[in-house]
């Protein structure tokens, strides 16, 4: 029964991510989707490993390995959120940048126009 719940949560998270990307009109390339799917599969692996250790009667190993590998999953998820799913939609368009060098002077401007 826990495996069914973990699988349902993994599928739900994937559908929520797809909805988020569509709602915010993000452009996500194929390799970013691959990293996202691998992150979800890795998280499922960590949770299933902890469940397996607990069922085998070895809760200490499940907690230690779950904490170590779970930390990796959390860092991976944070990096995905920061670098893959940060939105560019909704930002003001940037105009062309000036290539003129910035001049810093001590003289005051007298014209107020």
C-alpha positions in Angstrom: 0.0 0.0 0.0 2.8 2.6 0.7 4.2 1.9 -2.7 0.9 2.9 -4.3 0.8 6.1 -2.3 4.5 6.9 -3.2 3.8 6.3 -6.9 0.6 8.4 -6.9 2.6 11.3 -5.2 5.3 11.0 -7.8 2.8 11.1 -10.7 1.0 14.0 -9.1 4.2 16.0 -8.6 5.0 15.5 -12.3 1.6 16.7 -13.4 1.9 19.7 -11.0 5.2 20.6 -12.5 3.8 20.3 -16.1 0.9 22.6 -15.0 3.3 25.1 -13.4 5.3 25.3 -16.6 2.3 25.7 -18.8 0.7 28.3 -16.4 3.8 30.4 -16.3 4.7 29.9 -20.0 8.2 28.7 -19.3 10.4 27.3 -22.0 11.9 24.1 -20.7 14.3 22.2 -22.9 14.5 18.4 -23.2 17.5 18.0 -20.9 15.7 20.0 -18.2 12.8 17.7 -18.4 15.1 14.7 -18.2 16.7 16.1 -15.0 13.3 16.7 -13.6 12.1 13.1 -14.2 15.4 11.7 -12.9 14.9 13.8 -9.7 11.4 12.5 -9.2 12.6 8.9 -9.8 15.5 9.4 -7.4 13.1 10.7 -4.7 10.9 7.7 -5.2 13.9 5.5 -4.9 14.9 7.1 -1.6 11.4 6.8 -0.1 11.0 3.2 -1.2 14.4 2.4 0.2 13.4 3.8 3.6 10.1 1.9 3.5 12.0 -1.3 2.6 14.5 -0.9 5.5 11.6 -0.3 7.9 9.7 -3.4 6.7 12.9 -5.5 7.1 13.1 -4.4 10.8 16.1 -2.2 10.4 14.9 1.3 11.2 18.3 2.7 12.0 19.7 1.9 8.6 16.5 3.3 6.9 16.8 6.6 8.8 20.5 7.0 8.2 20.5 6.2 4.6 17.2 8.1 4.1 18.7 11.2 5.7 21.9 11.1 3.6 20.2 10.3 0.3 17.2 12.5 1.2 19.5 15.5 1.6 20.9 14.9 -1.9 17.3 14.8 -3.2 16.5 18.1 -1.4 19.6 19.8 -2.9 18.7 18.4 -6.3 15.2 19.7 -6.0 16.4 23.1 -4.9 18.8 23.4 -7.8 16.0 22.4 -10.2 13.7 25.0 -8.8 16.4 27.7 -9.0 18.0 27.0 -12.3 15.3 25.2 -14.4 12.0 26.5 -13.2 12.7 30.1 -12.5 10.4 32.1 -14.6 11.3 34.6 -17.2 7.7 35.3 -18.1 6.3 38.4 -16.6 9.6 40.3 -16.5 9.8 43.7 -18.3 11.6 43.3 -21.6 15.1 44.6 -21.5 16.1 47.2 -24.2 19.5 47.2 -25.9 22.3 48.0 -23.6 24.5 51.0 -24.2 28.1 50.1 -25.0 29.4 53.6 -24.1 31.7 53.7 -21.1 30.4 55.1 -17.9 32.0 58.4 -17.0 32.2 59.5 -13.4 32.8 63.2 -13.0 32.8 65.7 -10.1 31.2 68.5 -12.0 27.6 69.5 -11.3 25.0 69.7 -13.9 23.5 73.2 -14.3 20.8 72.5 -16.8 17.5 71.2 -15.4 15.8 70.2 -18.5 
